[in-house]
Amino acid sequence: MTKIDYQEKIEVLKKWAFAYYVDDNPIATDEEYDKLYHEVLDYETDNPNEVAEDSPTKRVGGVVRDEFSKAEHIKRMWSMEDVFTKDEVQEWLDRTVKNIGVSPYFCEPKFDGASMNLLYENGKLIKAITRGDGKIGEEVTDNVRTIRSVPLTIDYKGLIEIRGEVVIRKDDFEIINRERAKEGKSLFANPRNASAGSLRQLDSAITAKRRLVFYPWGLGENSLEHSNLSEKMDYIYTLGFLKPPYTKACESIEDIEEFYHFLISKRDEIPIMMDGMVIKVDDIVKQEQLGYTVKVPKWMCAYKFPAIEKVTKVKDITIQVGRTGVLTPVAELEPVDLDGAIISRATLHNFEEIERKGLKIGDSVILIRSGDVIPKITKVLDDRRNGSEVDIVRPTQCPTCKSELLDEGTLIKCQNMDCPDRVVNSIIHFAKKGCMNIDGLGSKIVEVLVSKGKIKDILGLYSLKFEDMEGMEGFKERRINKLLNSIKNTKGTSLSKVISSMGIEHIGEVAGKLIALEFGLGVVDVNEEQLIEIDGIGSEMANSFVEFMRVNREFVLKLFDKIEPMVEEKIEAKENPFKGKTVVLTGTMSVGRGVIKELMESLGAKVSSSVSKKTDFLIYGEDAGSKYTKAVKLGVKTLTEEEMRKLM
């Protein structure tokens, strides 16, 4: 075979591959393709220096990495504002019209996958980067090269970033999960997870087998001169990229609603999982006039599809015992595919909810899941009962330790502090990040240590020795020493942190701080009246704290003796704009949020973790999320870090 023959055969292979993978309209048999493919491969094996950049053989993978490197996007990859109702769409449209006047909109499906940025230069794919934090992502070029719908070369020589979604067809997702089940591997929950997991394979040969698909939806850096985004995207499709099955230019809310409901009607028919429709201002100049918030472009939004409902059966009820002893019933369901996720469990919160719904074991129920919201049972279909259903009885004994339960109506509690489930969950809470932050003490390690009798409560952590763990499966010398050092490093932790880590119901970080500052180590002997006098401590919190200390006084004193907590001094702050105010922090700051938090507290502010009508200030950095959005909706004063410092 001559070099010219080789190049001609590559062009034929590319044409056949495009027809098969992009047009979904094969023009050659598998046998013909395989025969020609191996002829090309044989030539490349004999002539390794002449392998073409866009040869189809480059898509099979085979590159194995130790890890992925970070790469920076030339232009930022933004998130999108979500809207869920026609009224919210109208509000979004009203804002755009107010700022730029009437303008046409470009609407297309929102595929549920992994966002990807493809960088081309001189007509060649040189880099593929995941979205990451919008500025920096993971460079996964070797894996993306295996995706048949991603051209390795394009007929455009300028520098251009083509953004889009990497997805898996529904049928291919089912095939992948069947293969994983045969191999005894855990199943992917949904196509989005499968896409993301496939892209992050260190061995690109594995990615190549996953039949990923790439749909472009936008551009980053580019020098295209078209005046509308839809025109730019039409040009991108001519370069060899897949075009979404449906797109539409819309002029009004009526047009948008019509196309939105059309896409919903096609939801099952379209082979890719959709979770909404994207609405974009089409005019490029007007996009720039509208600009951006700290997180999203003001010129586009995602009109999310309504929640998915399915009917399934309740097979059984299991009961979980939390760290505070509260029992939570969980419905064990016949597995059902709910918008691409296999659901087999749903929380029922408490037994009063079971009684309110009239739920029985064996009932057919409606299960709903909206976006990433935890699935929940919304309705019992009692007209489908056949008499075999079994009543669900409120328990009187703990399912774990068999001790008598305290039934408070809404809440049913196990009061046995030695209950294995309570012990495990209380230690997990105590050790987690944000509490005592004991590195290396994850849930599995805690379960092993408790089941082996090495520890029976939080105090047991401080008596652990090397020989207690030596020889246990998974406990190597380095791991044991790391864990023991992490436990040792908790000594001298602030009293407020110790209080909030003990898992006292209703007592979080803020309440722990308030109580520690007021009473110091005397917290073990406070009464409800004293606690309620503290601004920010209510009667329910006070009752919970006092009851915990009454039952566990000896335990708490021993814990204080082991940790020797640092007692913070209560210093009266001078007058300043933040004194006595409730502040919430969000986003990435120039320094750690913990530093800003300490600064605010030193000024007499109360730093809360959630936004409410009582919030006085929201201080935000880059990539501020839902807290920023909620603050704006509630009319809470928002400050950048720079504005905060000026105000100080």
Secondary structure by P-SEA (a helix, b strand, c coil): ccaaaaaaaaaaaaaaaaaccccccccccaaaaaaaaaaaaaaaaaccccccccccccccccccccbbbbbbbcccbbbbbbbccaaaaaaaaaaaaacccbbbbbbbbbcbbbbbbbbbcccccccccccccccbbbbaaaaaaaccccccccccccbbbbbbbbbbcaaaaaaaaaaaaaacccccccaaaaaaaaaaccccccccccbbbbbbccccccccccccaaaaaaaaaaaccccccbbbbbccaaaaaaaaaaaaaacccccccccbbbbbcccaaaaaaaccccccccccccccccbbbbbbbbcbbbbbbccccbbbbbbbccccccccccccccccccaaaaaaacccccbbbbbbbcccccccccccccccccccbbbbbbbccccccccbbbbccccccccccccaaaaaaaaaaaacccccccccccaaaaaaaaaacccccaaaaaacccccccccccccaaaaaaaaaaaaacccccaaaaaaacccccccaaaaaaaaaccccccccccaaaaaacccccaaaaaaaaaaaaacaaaaaaaaaaacbbbbbbccccccccccbbbbbbccccccaaaaaaaaaaabbbbbccccccccbbbbcccccaaaaaaaaaccccccaaaaaaac
